Amino acid sequence: MQTLTPAIAFFTLLVSQFSLHLPAQSDRSFRVMTFNIRLNVASDSTNAWPHRTDLVESMVRYHGADLIGVQEALENQMVDLKQMLPDFGAHGIARDTSLQWGEYSAIFYRRSRFELLDGTTFWLSESPEMASRGWDAALNRIVTWAKFRDRFTDKVFFHFNTHFDHRGVEARENSARLILDKIAEINPDGLPVILTGDFNLTPADSPYSIITQNDPDKNLKDSFFESLTPHHGPVSTWSGFSFPGEGDKRIDYIFVRNRVVVLKHATLSDSWSGRYPSDHLPVMAEVLIDPVQALPRTHSHNDYEQVRPLQTALENGFCSIEADVWLIDGKLYVSHNRPLITPRSPTLESLYLEPLSQRVTENYGWIYPGYNQPIQLLVDFKNEGEATYRKLKEVLESYTYLLKAGSNHPQPVEIVISGDRPVAAIAADSSRLVCVDGRPGDLAEVYDPQLVPLISERYGEITSWKGKDEITEGELMGIRALAEQAHRQGKKLRLWATPESENVWQTLLNAGVDYINTDDPERLKNFFLKTGR
């Protein structure tokens, strides 16, 4: 492998350090709210709409909703909502021909975040394309849908918003079936979907099962249960303008489908001296649309080949990432070759630990939301192994939350020491936060896999095969034998300096190699996604 000169390597990493502080665009969460705002009727007295518009506005703004499905909004309420939320666009029409009395199931969207690409309204009835009342429903009921492009991530998704009938049992069941059919019809490409609404039904009712269980090709998932962090707030979403409301009446939902990851879920019970903004409690979910897929068998051996080493690896879903570290003047600098030190030279903290910490904070304890295993950070000591370890221990005191699992949080990162490994010092350290990258010769020692979870070997020590013809049976058997020996001891195997060849990658996977090593993360990602490995 060709290496860079110290000067070029330093410049590359300097650019990397600067770039790493820019916001990551591939995965950016946003907040979805479903909110039955209660129509404007004078009979509500002190709870009538004119007395609570400020409460509604405060609720939306404080909780930072980006996408809102509202129900029961009359025309005058739509006017008020547009005035109180000037940075939001509004999409949808009334369910009846008279705008003065027709309720909206509208979608409000933050215009700085989302671009409206398409959308319209259909009715929950036997004639969904025209204003109509369906089955045994008491009123006309509609679904407003919108197709959005996220301006931050460029990802496209659908939002459907609805309000099921409050009386018609048959109507609710058929509405559930119809809405699933329409989502499939409108979204043939299987883009991510969010469905919000007041469904006037509980999880014990049959329409809920129709939405979530009946057809795996169409079913949606309840974000209440999908949330990676525990639900916050009351379970029931019906307040009746009073505390504690009516228990066991969770009737407002946010459903998701097709690569929508739910980070948080809450029922918002905010009140002002006993006053509520509506007779329903809004439900909110923080979501990621089509986030980066974690690829557990990938190793990014690219800290000096990439302009943005960590970020490039994370944007491609890598679960093992390598950093070469030099101990110079009491600091841990990142470089493949010994660096020329300046005040802005990148360190292990600035280039790796701080960005990983930020990502874990943004994703509520995860590197990849939904991937519940720690990623591996291979720290290659380039000089003075024992002294480097002592300094690393000092640095890691500020990052224990990344390296240890607690009762309420995962362990997002595992640090594995490679290169000039002070194995004895690490093994004797009862408070260690790291483990050791093993060598084939270490298998004879039968180290505990908690200390040595990984065995690494240069590819060329086993085979000279470049992937252009057939590997010899003897060479293939040698790879398999090493993998099996590592696996018997509960360890994983990585071969480094492997050819950048899909044929080689496939052969290594078939032979039991656990991590595929690359200096071209995007190419390896595409290989895994294409092969489904």
N, C-alpha and C positions, 0 to 999 in steps of 0.2 A: 504494500500500500504506500502511495506517495504521501509524504507529510509536508506540511507547510513550514516555511522559514519562521524563526521566532518573531520577526517584525510583522509578517503577514498574519501569523496566528494571533499576535497581540491586537492588531487592528480589527481582525474579524471578531474577536471576543469583545472588544470595546464597543463595536457596533451592536453586538448581541446584547450587551448590558443595557444600552440605551433602548433598544427595541423591546426588551422584555418588560419595560415599564408601561408600554402602550396597552390599552385595554384589549383583552382577548376577544376576538369577534366571533369565533367559531361557536362558542357556547355562551349565550347571554340569556339569563332567565327574565321572565316578566310575570306580572301578577294579573290573574283573571278573577273577576268578581261576578257572582250572580246575585241580583238584588231586586226582589219584589218591593217596589217603593210605595205600594198602596195607592190606589187611585184617589183623586181629589174629590171628596164628598163632604159637604158641610156637616152631615150628621156625625162625623168624627169629632166634632167640637174642638177641644184644645189639641187634639191629635190630627186635625185636618191639615192638609198639605201646606197652606200658607204659614203654619206655625212650626214647621219642621224642615223647611227647605235648607236652612243653614245647617241642620244636623246631618242631612243627607250629603251636602257638599263637604262638610268636615270629615265625615266617615270615608268618603271616596278619596279625598286628598290626603288625609293623614296616613291611610293604609297604602297609598301609592298604587292604586289600581291603574293598570294600563289598558285593560280590555274589560268591558262591563256589559253583561247581558241584563237588561232591565225588563221587568214585567209590570203590567197594570198602568203603564204611563199613558195618560190622556194627552191630547194635543197641547193644552196649556202647560202641562208638566214637562212635555218635551221642549217647549220653548224655554221654560225655566232651567232645565238641565243644560241646554245648549249655552245659556247665558252664564251659568255657574261653572261650566267646564269649557271655556273658550279654546283650550288647547286640544279638545277632543272633536273628532268627527262623529256624526250620527248617521246610522244606516237602518232603514226599515220603514214600513208603512203600517197604517192602522188596520185592524182586523175587520172593520166594518166600513161601509161606504161613507158614513158620516164621520168626518174627521173630528167633529166637535165631541162626539161621544165614543168614538172607537178607541180601544186600548191598543197600545203598541207593545210588541216584544222586541224592542230595538236593541241594537248593538252600538255602544259607544267605544271608540278606539282612539288612543293617543296618536295624533297625526305625525308627531315627530318620530314615532317608533314604527308605525305600520302604514303601509300603502294598501288601499282598498283596490283589489284587482277585479272583483266580480261579486255578484250576490243579488238576491231577490227574496221574495216571500212565497211560501206555499201554505195552503190551509190543511189542517188536520181533519180531513173528511174524505168521502168517496170521490170528491172532485177537487183535488188539491190545487189545481191551477186557477181556480176562481174562488171569489169570496163565498164561503158556504159553511154550514154547520154540519158536523159529522155524527152519525150514529145516534146515540142517546145523549149527546152533549147538550148542556143548557145554553151554551153560547158558541159563537164562532171562535175557533182557536187557530193559531198560526205558528209557523216557524220562520224566523228570519235567519238567513244564512249569508255569510260573507267569506270570500277568499282573500287572504291577506299575504303580503310579502313583508317580512321583518326587515326593516331598513338596516338594522345592526348586523344581522347574520345572513341576510339574503335568502333565508329559508321561507318556504311557502306553506301555508296551512289553512284549514277551514275552521270557522267558528259558527256553530248553530245555536240559536237561542229560542226558547219556547216557553209556553205556559199551558199545561194540560188542563182539561176541564175539571171543575170541582165536584160535579155531580155524576157525570156519565161513566159508569163502570166499564161498559163496553167501549166507550169512546177512549178511555185511557189505555185499554189493552190494544185497541186497533191503532191508536196514535203511536204507541211504542213500536209496533210493527212497521207502520208507515214511515216513521222517522228513520229507522234503520235502513229501510229500502231506499229512501230518498238520499240518504248519506252515501250509500253504495253507488247509486246512480249518478249523483253529482260529482263524486270523487272516485272515478274508476282507476286512477293511478295510485290509490292508497296513500295519499298525503296525510300528514298528521291532522287529527280532528279533535276539537274541543266542543262539547255540548253542554250548555248551561240552561238552567230554567227552574221554575216552580212547577214541579210535576204533580203536586197534589196527591202524592202516594208515598208510602213508607217502604223500607226495604223488605217488609213482610208481604207486600202486595204483589200480585202476579205481574203487572207491567214492569216492575223493577227487574224481575227475573228475565222477562223478555228482552230487556235492554242489555242485561249483563251476562246472561247464561245460555240462552236458547240456541244461538247460531254462532259458532266460533269464527265464521267468515265475516260476521257483521257486528258481533258484540262489542260493547264499550266497557270500560273499566271505571269503577267508582273511585274518584280521586281521594275520597275519605280513607280508603284502604290502601291506595297506591302510594300515599305520601311516604317519603323516606324518613321524615321526622314525625313523631307522634302528633295526632290531631290536637289542636288547641281550641279551647272554648267549649260551650255546651254542645251536646249532640243534637238536640231538637233545634229546628230552625224557625219554629213558629212562636212568636212572643205575645201576640195579641195586645201589643203596646204595654205590656206589664211584665214584671219579674215574678217568678221564673219562667213565665209562659206555660205552655202545655207540653209536658214531658212526652217522650217517645213519639214525637211528631217531626221527624227529619223528612222534610218534603222538598227541600231545595238542594240541588245537586250540581256538581261539575263532573261530567263524565269525559273520558279521554280514550283515544285509540291511535294506533300507528305511531309509535316512537315519540310519545309525549311522556316525559319524566316529570313526576310531581315531587317537588322538593319539600313543600310545606302545605298544610291544609288547616283551615280555621273556620269556625263559626264566630262571627264578630258580634259580641254582646255589649258593645259600648253603649252607655246611657249617660244622660245628663240630668242628675238629680231625679232619677226615675223616669225620665222622658226618653223614648226611643225614636229613631228616625223613621221606623216603619213597624207594621205589625208582623213582619218577617225579619229575621236576622240575616244579614248578608253572609254569603259563604265566599271564601277566597282561597285560591290555590296559587302558589308560585310554581311555575313550570319551565321546563326546558323543552324546546322543540327540536326533535331529531338530533340529540346531542352526539358528540363523538363516541363511537363504539369502542369500548376497551378491547384490546387484542392481547390476551394473556400470554401468548407465546412469542412476543416480539421483544427484541433487545436493540436499542439504539446506541450504536457504538460510534457516535458522531459528534462529540463535543468540539472537535476542531474542524470538522468538515462543514458544519452548518453555521449560518449567520446568527440564528436564534436557536441554539441547541436544545434547551429544555422545551421551549414553546413549540418547536417543530415536532418534537417527539410526542408531546401531549396532544397537539392538533391532529396527529395521526393515530392516536389511541394506544401508544406504546405503554407497556406495563413493566418494562425494565429499561433503565436509562443509565448511561455511564458518564462519569465526570472524572477527568484526570486532575489530580490535586498536587500542588507543590507547597511545602512548608518553607517560607522565606521570610525572615525578619519577624517571626512570630505570627504570621498570617497564612491562611490557606488560600492560595491563588489557583485559579482554574486555567490550565493550559496543557496541551499535549507535550510541547517542548518547554524547557525552562524559560519562563517569560521575562521580558524586560519590564521592571516594575515602575509604575507611575501611580499618582494618587487615584486614578480611575481604573486601575487594573481590576478585573472582575475576580471576586472571591467566591468561595463555595456558598457563603451566605447570600450574597447579592444575586448570583446567577442561578442558584438552585433552591436553597432553603427558604428564602423570603418569598419567591414566587409560588413555591409549593404551599407555603403557609397561607398565602393570599387565596389560592385556589380552594384550599380546604375550607377557609372561612366563607367564601362565596357559595360553596356547594354544601354547606352545613355538615362538614365532617368527611367529605368524600373528595377523592381526586377525580374519579369518574362516577357521577351519580348512577346508582343502580349496580355498580360493580363493587361488591362487598369484600374485596381482598386488597391488601396493601400493594402498592406498586413497589418495585425494587429499584433503589438508587445504588448503583455500583460505584463506590468511591475508590478510584485507583490511586494509591499512594505512590508518588513518583520518587520520593526521597525520604530518608530518615523515618523509617516506619514507626518506631516506638515513640519518637518525639512528635511525629504527626498525629499519632493516636491520642497522645495526651492533650494536644491542642484541640483535636476534634471533640474530645469529651467535654472540654471547656465550652466550646461553641454550642454543642448539642444540649447543654443545660437549658437553653432558652427555647428549645424545640421539642421538649419531651412529649407534648400533646400530639406531635406528628408521629411519634415512634412507639407509643404505648397505648394500648386499648384500655378504655375505662368502662365502667358499668353502663354508661349512657352514650358512649361514642366509640367509633371504630378506630383501628390503627391504620392510618392512610398510607404510611411510608415505612419500608424496611430498608435500612442501610446495610450494605454488604461491602466489606473491606477487601479490596483486591490489590494487586501490585506488590509493593514491599510490605507484606502482611506481618504484623507482629502477633502471630497466632497465640503464642504462650501468654502474652500480656493480656490479650482480649479474653482468652479462656479463663484466666485467673481473676478477671474483673467481675465481682459479684453484682455490680450495679451497671453492667454494660447495656448500652442501647443499640448495639450493632452486632452483626455476625460476620462470618468470614467466607470469602470465596475460596473454595477448595481446589485442589489439583488432583489429577488421577492418582498420584502417589499417596494422597491423604486418605484414600479409600481403605488402605491397609490399616490405618489407625482407628477406623470405625468411629469417627467423631459423631457426637450427638447432632442430629439435623437442626436442632435449635441453635447450635453454634456454627455448624457448617451446612447450610441448606442447599448449597450450589457447588457443582464441580465444573470448572472451566478448563478448556484445553484448546490449543491452537489447532485449527483445522488441518494444516499441513503436516502435523505430527502423526496424523492418522491416515490421510489420503492426499494424493496429488490430483485427484479427479476434479476437473473444472466444469463438468456438467454437459459437455458437448457430445460425448459418446456414452457408453454404458459403464457404470462403476463395476469394478471387479467384485466377485462374490466375497473374496477375502477381505477387501476393504470395507464392504458393507457389513460383513459379520463383525469386524472390529468395532465399528460404530455402534452396532446393536449391543454388543457385549458390554461396552463401556456404559451405555445408557441403562442396561438391565442391572449392572453392578451398582450404579448410583441409585437407581430406583429401589433396589432391595434395602438400601440404607435410608430410604426416605428423602433422598436428595434429588435435585434437578440437574440437568446437564445442558451446558452451553458450549458450543464450538465457536471460536472467534477467528477473524480473518478468513471468513468463508467467501467463496466466489459469489458475486452478485448475479445469481442464476436461479431462475424459477425451478429449473430441473433439479438443481442442488437442494434448494429449499424443500421441495416436495419429498425428495429422497430422505433428507434428514428428518423431516416430520414422520415419515413412514417408519424410520428406524428408531424412533423414540426420543430424539433430541427435543428437549423441552423449550429452549429459547433459540429462535433463529436470529442470528447476528447480522446487522446491516449498517451501511453508511448511507443508505438511500431509503429513508423512512417511508416516503410516499409510495415508492414502488412496492415495498414489502407490504404496506397496508393494502394496496390494490390487489396484490396477490392473495392475501388472506380473505378479503371481501369477495373476490372472484371465485375462490375455491371453497368458501364456506368453512374453512378450517378454524 
